[in-house]
Amino acid sequence: MKVAGIGFRSAATAADLQAALALTGERVDALASVAEKAAASAMQEFAQSIGLPVIALQARDISGEQTLTCSPRIKARFGTGSLAEAAALAGARHGAPEARARLLAPRVVTADGLATAAIAERLEP
């Protein structure tokens, strides 16, 4: 199972989220982000347009996740270096807490900086 962790600023649109996912070059089974972003209209519109479920995570689900990149702003707010990378990892393990997950690559950022995406895949224990 592959999950795209998505991070974005409040000004981002569904098209921005699509652009971030496109930069990964991966096909995924689900999208994941923290609950407030998962419920945002841009995320809901994007998920509906590509027919994927959204995994809504709590901040505690991503806090402490080891990520490949580190944004000081995200570290201070969520306790992890990258919202997209941490959401991808936690999302890939969602529903299977004994499973492990790995990032396929560091997060990608859209040219305008409005959205980020990272892909993680679940590894069976």
GROMACS elastic network, one bead per residue, 0.5 to 0.9 nm:
[ bonds ]
;  ai    aj funct       b0    kb
    1    28     6  0.75398   500
    1    29     6  0.62570   500
    1    30     6  0.83504   500
    1    92     6  0.67037   500
    1   120     6  0.83950   500
    1   121     6  0.55404   500
    1   122     6  0.54704   500
    1   123     6  0.82496   500
    2    26     6  0.87403   500
    2    27     6  0.76865   500
    2    29     6  0.54867   500
    2    30     6  0.69957   500
    2    31     6  0.89381   500
    2    88     6  0.83269   500
    2    91     6  0.88291   500
    2    92     6  0.64021   500
    2   119     6  0.66695   500
    2   120     6  0.56816   500
    2   122     6  0.65557   500
    3    27     6  0.87977   500
    3    28     6  0.54573   500
    3    29     6  0.58184   500
    3    31     6  0.55936   500
    3    32     6  0.68177   500
    3    87     6  0.85759   500
    3    88     6  0.54978   500
    3    89     6  0.77502   500
    3    91     6  0.62018   500
    3    92     6  0.54598   500
    3   118     6  0.82372   500
    3   119     6  0.56478   500
    3   120     6  0.55104   500
    3   121     6  0.62998   500
    3   122     6  0.82760   500
    4    21     6  0.73865   500
    4    24     6  0.89898   500
    4    26     6  0.87452   500
    4    27     6  0.87777   500
    4    28     6  0.63608   500
    4    29     6  0.80232   500
    4    30     6  0.63940   500
    4    32     6  0.60983   500
    4    33     6  0.86487   500
    4    84     6  0.76499   500
    4    85     6  0.83899   500
    4    87     6  0.77524   500
    4    88     6  0.52300   500
    4    89     6  0.87392   500
    4    91     6  0.79568   500
    4    92     6  0.84661   500
    4   117     6  0.63089   500
    4   118     6  0.55247   500
    4   120     6  0.66312   500
    4   121     6  0.89359   500
    5    30     6  0.87432   500
    5    31     6  0.59215   500
    5    33     6  0.57858   500
    5    83     6  0.74145   500
    5    85     6  0.59236   500
    5    86     6  0.71248   500
    5    89     6  0.75699   500
    5    90     6  0.86223   500
    5    91     6  0.72385   500
    5   107     6  0.87339   500
    5   116     6  0.81170   500
    5   117     6  0.55149   500
    5   118     6  0.52018   500
    5   119     6  0.62179   500
    5   120     6  0.77461   500
    6    17     6  0.74132   500
    6    20     6  0.80825   500
    6    21     6  0.80719   500
    6    31     6  0.69130   500
    6    32     6  0.61350   500
    6    33     6  0.55625   500
    6    34     6  0.88126   500
    6    37     6  0.85057   500
    6    38     6  0.87380   500
    6    43     6  0.86603   500
    6    83     6  0.72830   500
    6    85     6  0.80213   500
    6    87     6  0.70327   500
    6    88     6  0.75371   500
    6   115     6  0.72605   500
    6   116     6  0.57587   500
    6   118     6  0.68095   500
    6   119     6  0.89881   500
    7    17     6  0.83789   500
    7    32     6  0.89060   500
    7    33     6  0.66638   500
    7    34     6  0.85137   500
    7    37     6  0.76009   500
    7    82     6  0.83718   500
    7    83     6  0.57347   500
    7    85     6  0.87594   500
    7    87     6  0.83518   500
    7   114     6  0.84410   500
    7   115     6  0.56691   500
    7   117     6  0.63629   500
    7   118     6  0.88613   500
    8    11     6  0.80767   500
    8    12     6  0.62081   500
    8    13     6  0.89535   500
    8    16     6  0.84870   500
    8    17     6  0.75419   500
    8    37     6  0.77206   500
    8    83     6  0.88935   500
    8    84     6  0.86071   500
    8   113     6  0.83383   500
    8   114     6  0.55032   500
    8   116     6  0.60971   500
    8   117     6  0.87011   500
    9    12     6  0.55656   500
    9   113     6  0.83339   500
    9   114     6  0.53303   500
    9   115     6  0.65263   500
   10    13     6  0.83861   500
   10    37     6  0.86549   500
   10    40     6  0.86123   500
   10    42     6  0.88678   500
   10   114     6  0.81356   500
   11   114     6  0.70900   500
   12    15     6  0.79204   500
   12    16     6  0.57629   500
   12    17     6  0.72473   500
   12    42     6  0.69410   500
   12   114     6  0.54869   500
   12   115     6  0.66742   500
   13    16     6  0.51228   500
   13    17     6  0.65947   500
   13    18     6  0.87294   500
   13    41     6  0.83530   500
   13    42     6  0.50561   500
   13    43     6  0.79982   500
   13    45     6  0.87539   500
   13    46     6  0.83533   500
   13   114     6  0.86084   500
   13   115     6  0.89041   500
   14    17     6  0.51161   500
   14    18     6  0.62006   500
   14    19     6  0.86201   500
   14    41     6  0.80591   500
   14    43     6  0.62025   500
   14    44     6  0.80983   500
   14    45     6  0.60265   500
   14    47     6  0.84409   500
   14    49     6  0.87766   500
   15    19     6  0.61117   500
   15    20     6  0.86697   500
   15    42     6  0.82151   500
   15    46     6  0.73160   500
   16    20     6  0.62977   500
   16    21     6  0.87607   500
   16    42     6  0.86409   500
   16   110     6  0.73461   500
   16   112     6  0.88529   500
   16   114     6  0.68611   500
   16   115     6  0.61304   500
   16   116     6  0.89535   500
   17    20     6  0.50914   500
   17    21     6  0.63150   500
   17    22     6  0.85699   500
   17    42     6  0.76684   500
   17    43     6  0.73202   500
   17    46     6  0.68543   500
   17   110     6  0.85754   500
   17   114     6  0.83696   500
   17   115     6  0.58894   500
   17   116     6  0.75366   500
   17   117     6  0.79552   500
   18    21     6  0.51976   500
   18    22     6  0.60711   500
   18    23     6  0.87011   500
   18    46     6  0.67833   500
   18    50     6  0.89791   500
   19    22     6  0.50256   500
   19    23     6  0.63294   500
   19   110     6  0.66676   500
   19   115     6  0.80845   500
   20    23     6  0.52493   500
   20    24     6  0.70350   500
   20   108     6  0.66944   500
   20   109     6  0.63003   500
   20   110     6  0.54936   500
   20   114     6  0.88959   500
   20   115     6  0.59313   500
   20   116     6  0.55530   500
   20   117     6  0.54733   500
   20   118     6  0.86825   500
   21    24     6  0.54462   500
   21    25     6  0.72069   500
   21    26     6  0.75577   500
   21    27     6  0.87016   500
   21   108     6  0.83208   500
   21   116     6  0.78780   500
   21   117     6  0.57544   500
   21   118     6  0.78463   500
   21   119     6  0.87992   500
   22    25     6  0.54465   500
   22    26     6  0.73640   500
   22    27     6  0.89324   500
   22   117     6  0.89493   500
   23    26     6  0.82644   500
   23   108     6  0.65717   500
   23   109     6  0.79716   500
   23   110     6  0.77127   500
   23   117     6  0.80403   500
   24    27     6  0.86231   500
   24   105     6  0.84490   500
   24   107     6  0.81136   500
   24   108     6  0.66998   500
   24   117     6  0.71570   500
   24   118     6  0.70289   500
   24   119     6  0.73919   500
   26   119     6  0.75978   500
   28    31     6  0.76133   500
   28    52     6  0.83981   500
   28   119     6  0.78588   500
   29    52     6  0.66413   500
   29    53     6  0.77956   500
   30    47     6  0.85638   500
   30    52     6  0.53655   500
   30    53     6  0.52068   500
   30    54     6  0.60107   500
   30    55     6  0.71286   500
   30    91     6  0.81444   500
   30    92     6  0.85801   500
   31    38     6  0.85836   500
   31    43     6  0.89138   500
   31    47     6  0.74166   500
   31    52     6  0.68254   500
   31    53     6  0.62729   500
   31    55     6  0.60652   500
   31    56     6  0.87572   500
   31    87     6  0.87396   500
   31    88     6  0.77887   500
   31    91     6  0.76407   500
   32    35     6  0.88478   500
   32    38     6  0.69488   500
   32    53     6  0.84391   500
   32    54     6  0.54765   500
   32    56     6  0.60682   500
   32    57     6  0.71005   500
   32    84     6  0.82099   500
   32    87     6  0.56422   500
   32    88     6  0.62041   500
   32    90     6  0.81841   500
   32    91     6  0.55527   500
   32    92     6  0.85463   500
   33    36     6  0.80812   500
   33    37     6  0.60369   500
   33    38     6  0.53957   500
   33    54     6  0.77240   500
   33    55     6  0.66134   500
   33    56     6  0.57206   500
   33    57     6  0.59106   500
   33    58     6  0.85467   500
   33    83     6  0.75122   500
   33    84     6  0.71382   500
   33    86     6  0.86576   500
   33    87     6  0.52460   500
   33    88     6  0.77251   500
   33    91     6  0.78580   500
   34    37     6  0.55450   500
   34    38     6  0.59216   500
   34    39     6  0.86563   500
   34    55     6  0.82383   500
   34    56     6  0.55093   500
   34    58     6  0.55596   500
   34    59     6  0.62407   500
   34    61     6  0.84843   500
   34    62     6  0.81524   500
   34    83     6  0.81566   500
   34    87     6  0.70958   500
   35    39     6  0.60984   500
   35    40     6  0.86044   500
   35    55     6  0.81889   500
   35    57     6  0.52572   500
   35    58     6  0.59336   500
   35    59     6  0.79844   500
   36    39     6  0.54165   500
   36    40     6  0.64225   500
   36    56     6  0.80425   500
   36    57     6  0.88196   500
   36    58     6  0.88105   500
   37    40     6  0.50097   500
   37    41     6  0.85195   500
   37    42     6  0.85265   500
   37    43     6  0.68882   500
   37    56     6  0.80756   500
   38    41     6  0.84172   500
   38    42     6  0.88116   500
   38    43     6  0.59053   500
   38    44     6  0.70443   500
   38    54     6  0.64837   500
   38    55     6  0.71172   500
   38    56     6  0.53780   500
   38    57     6  0.79694   500
   39    42     6  0.84623   500
   39    43     6  0.67699   500
   39    44     6  0.64695   500
   39    54     6  0.87475   500
   39    56     6  0.76976   500
   40    43     6  0.54287   500
   40    44     6  0.62811   500
   40    45     6  0.86195   500
   41    44     6  0.50561   500
   41    45     6  0.59028   500
   41    46     6  0.83542   500
   42    45     6  0.52516   500
   42    46     6  0.60503   500
   42    47     6  0.85739   500
   43    46     6  0.50578   500
   43    47     6  0.60047   500
   43    48     6  0.84491   500
   43    54     6  0.81685   500
   44    47     6  0.51816   500
   44    48     6  0.60638   500
   44    49     6  0.85109   500
   44    54     6  0.78173   500
   45    48     6  0.51984   500
   45    49     6  0.61056   500
   45    50     6  0.88545   500
   46    49     6  0.51214   500
   46    50     6  0.65144   500
   46    51     6  0.84989   500
   46    52     6  0.87088   500
   47    50     6  0.54174   500
   47    51     6  0.57852   500
   47    52     6  0.51923   500
   47    53     6  0.64737   500
   47    54     6  0.67708   500
   48    52     6  0.65352   500
   48    53     6  0.80145   500
   49    52     6  0.81304   500
   55    87     6  0.89299   500
   55    91     6  0.63933   500
   55    94     6  0.79183   500
   56    91     6  0.83461   500
   57    60     6  0.80787   500
   57    61     6  0.60562   500
   57    62     6  0.75711   500
   57    87     6  0.73836   500
   57    90     6  0.78135   500
   57    91     6  0.75203   500
   57    94     6  0.88336   500
   58    61     6  0.52261   500
   58    62     6  0.72175   500
   58    63     6  0.89804   500
   59    62     6  0.55776   500
   59    63     6  0.60962   500
   59    78     6  0.62581   500
   59    79     6  0.84359   500
   60    63     6  0.50657   500
   60    64     6  0.82638   500
   60    78     6  0.81614   500
   60    79     6  0.87024   500
   61    64     6  0.84320   500
   61    65     6  0.83268   500
   61    86     6  0.85521   500
   61    87     6  0.81311   500
   61    90     6  0.64463   500
   61    91     6  0.89400   500
   62    65     6  0.55545   500
   62    78     6  0.72375   500
   62    79     6  0.75931   500
   62    80     6  0.68070   500
   62    83     6  0.76622   500
   62    86     6  0.53628   500
   62    87     6  0.61651   500
   62    89     6  0.81979   500
   62    90     6  0.62685   500
   63    66     6  0.89455   500
   63    75     6  0.87580   500
   63    78     6  0.57559   500
   63    80     6  0.53892   500
   63    86     6  0.79037   500
   64    67     6  0.89460   500
   64    78     6  0.84107   500
   64    79     6  0.56848   500
   64    80     6  0.53084   500
   64    81     6  0.85495   500
   64    86     6  0.85043   500
   65    79     6  0.79754   500
   65    80     6  0.56712   500
   65    81     6  0.78553   500
   65    82     6  0.87450   500
   65    85     6  0.84536   500
   65    86     6  0.55630   500
   65    87     6  0.87743   500
   65    89     6  0.78152   500
   65    90     6  0.80407   500
   66    69     6  0.89115   500
   66    80     6  0.68435   500
   66    81     6  0.73148   500
   66    82     6  0.88000   500
   66    85     6  0.86098   500
   66    86     6  0.72757   500
   67    70     6  0.70330   500
   67    80     6  0.70916   500
   67    81     6  0.57856   500
   67    82     6  0.62466   500
   67    83     6  0.88928   500
   67    85     6  0.59804   500
   67    86     6  0.63512   500
   67    89     6  0.88544   500
   67   103     6  0.82942   500
   67   106     6  0.79976   500
   68    81     6  0.76838   500
   68    82     6  0.78593   500
   68    85     6  0.75657   500
   68   103     6  0.82949   500
   68   105     6  0.79947   500
   68   106     6  0.56437   500
   68   107     6  0.79816   500
   69    81     6  0.58936   500
   69    82     6  0.60966   500
   69    85     6  0.80780   500
   69   106     6  0.65023   500
   69   107     6  0.73658   500
   70    73     6  0.87328   500
   70    74     6  0.75989   500
   70    75     6  0.69968   500
   70    80     6  0.74717   500
   70    82     6  0.55941   500
   71    74     6  0.52599   500
   71    75     6  0.60355   500
   71    76     6  0.86194   500
   71    80     6  0.84077   500
   71    81     6  0.53279   500
   71    82     6  0.61769   500
   71    83     6  0.88815   500
   72    76     6  0.61297   500
   72    77     6  0.85980   500
   72    80     6  0.89754   500
   72    81     6  0.70212   500
   73    76     6  0.53253   500
   73    77     6  0.62948   500
   73    78     6  0.85850   500
   73    81     6  0.84819   500
   74    77     6  0.50301   500
   74    78     6  0.56549   500
   74    79     6  0.70788   500
   74    80     6  0.65516   500
   74    81     6  0.59616   500
   74    82     6  0.61633   500
   74    83     6  0.66045   500
   75    78     6  0.55162   500
   75    82     6  0.72481   500
   75    83     6  0.86165   500
   76    79     6  0.58450   500
   76    80     6  0.78547   500
   76    81     6  0.86912   500
   77    80     6  0.81764   500
   78    81     6  0.80811   500
   78    82     6  0.86016   500
   78    83     6  0.74853   500
   80    83     6  0.69643   500
   80    85     6  0.89775   500
   80    86     6  0.69185   500
   81    85     6  0.80919   500
   81    86     6  0.77517   500
   82    85     6  0.52826   500
   82    86     6  0.59601   500
   82    87     6  0.83112   500
   82   107     6  0.77478   500
   83    86     6  0.52509   500
   83    87     6  0.58565   500
   83    88     6  0.83979   500
   83   116     6  0.83887   500
   83   117     6  0.87835   500
   83   118     6  0.89941   500
   84    87     6  0.52191   500
   84    88     6  0.60792   500
   84    89     6  0.87101   500
   84   107     6  0.65129   500
   84   108     6  0.87711   500
   84   116     6  0.61233   500
   84   117     6  0.52548   500
   84   118     6  0.53514   500
   84   119     6  0.82247   500
   85    88     6  0.51218   500
   85    89     6  0.63145   500
   85    90     6  0.86915   500
   85   103     6  0.71467   500
   85   105     6  0.88638   500
   85   106     6  0.71516   500
   85   107     6  0.61061   500
   85   116     6  0.89470   500
   85   117     6  0.73008   500
   85   118     6  0.51281   500
   85   119     6  0.71066   500
   85   120     6  0.76033   500
   86    89     6  0.51784   500
   86    90     6  0.60951   500
   86    91     6  0.82542   500
   86   118     6  0.85361   500
   87    90     6  0.51376   500
   87    91     6  0.56141   500
   87    92     6  0.82539   500
   87   118     6  0.82794   500
   87   120     6  0.88041   500
   88    91     6  0.50701   500
   88    92     6  0.60042   500
   88    93     6  0.87296   500
   88   101     6  0.87014   500
   88   102     6  0.87874   500
   88   103     6  0.75011   500
   88   117     6  0.83262   500
   88   118     6  0.61456   500
   88   119     6  0.56413   500
   88   120     6  0.51031   500
   88   121     6  0.79967   500
   89    92     6  0.52108   500
   89    93     6  0.65517   500
   89    94     6  0.87253   500
   89   100     6  0.84731   500
   89   101     6  0.57030   500
   89   102     6  0.65131   500
   89   103     6  0.67294   500
   89   118     6  0.88934   500
   89   119     6  0.78726   500
   89   120     6  0.54128   500
   89   121     6  0.74286   500
   89   122     6  0.79720   500
   90    93     6  0.52470   500
   90    94     6  0.60894   500
   90   101     6  0.78793   500
   90   120     6  0.87064   500
   91    95     6  0.85985   500
   91   101     6  0.89872   500
   91   120     6  0.81260   500
   91   122     6  0.88486   500
   92    95     6  0.85843   500
   92    96     6  0.84852   500
   92    99     6  0.85367   500
   92   100     6  0.81897   500
   92   101     6  0.61276   500
   92   102     6  0.84745   500
   92   119     6  0.88922   500
   92   120     6  0.61981   500
   92   121     6  0.57617   500
   92   122     6  0.50740   500
   92   123     6  0.86281   500
   93    96     6  0.53206   500
   93    97     6  0.57607   500
   93    98     6  0.77409   500
   93    99     6  0.57735   500
   93   100     6  0.64721   500
   93   101     6  0.63057   500
   93   121     6  0.84505   500
   93   122     6  0.61121   500
   93   123     6  0.85441   500
   94    97     6  0.65305   500
   94    99     6  0.87319   500
   95    98     6  0.89909   500
   95    99     6  0.89735   500
   96    99     6  0.54924   500
   96   100     6  0.86764   500
   97   100     6  0.79154   500
   98   124     6  0.84702   500
   98   125     6  0.67533   500
   99   122     6  0.67212   500
   99   123     6  0.61774   500
   99   124     6  0.54829   500
   99   125     6  0.51833   500
  100   121     6  0.85970   500
  100   122     6  0.59341   500
  100   123     6  0.50798   500
  100   124     6  0.65208   500
  100   125     6  0.64223   500
  101   120     6  0.63491   500
  101   121     6  0.54621   500
  101   123     6  0.52228   500
  101   124     6  0.82715   500
  102   105     6  0.89502   500
  102   119     6  0.85297   500
  102   120     6  0.52907   500
  102   121     6  0.56402   500
  102   122     6  0.67325   500
  102   123     6  0.72536   500
  103   106     6  0.71817   500
  103   107     6  0.89833   500
  103   118     6  0.73807   500
  103   119     6  0.58724   500
  103   121     6  0.65940   500
  104   118     6  0.77796   500
  104   119     6  0.57746   500
  104   120     6  0.56200   500
  104   121     6  0.72260   500
  105   108     6  0.85554   500
  105   118     6  0.69652   500
  105   119     6  0.69520   500
  105   120     6  0.81209   500
  106   117     6  0.87682   500
  106   118     6  0.63986   500
  106   119     6  0.82521   500
  107   116     6  0.63524   500
  107   117     6  0.53682   500
  107   119     6  0.76530   500
  108   115     6  0.84249   500
  108   116     6  0.54504   500
  108   117     6  0.54384   500
  108   118     6  0.64055   500
  109   112     6  0.80424   500
  109   113     6  0.58740   500
  109   114     6  0.76288   500
  109   115     6  0.59238   500
  109   117     6  0.67908   500
  110   113     6  0.51191   500
  110   114     6  0.63665   500
  110   115     6  0.56450   500
  110   116     6  0.63924   500
  110   117     6  0.87300   500
  111   114     6  0.79276   500
  111   115     6  0.87743   500
  112   115     6  0.79727   500
  113   116     6  0.75541   500
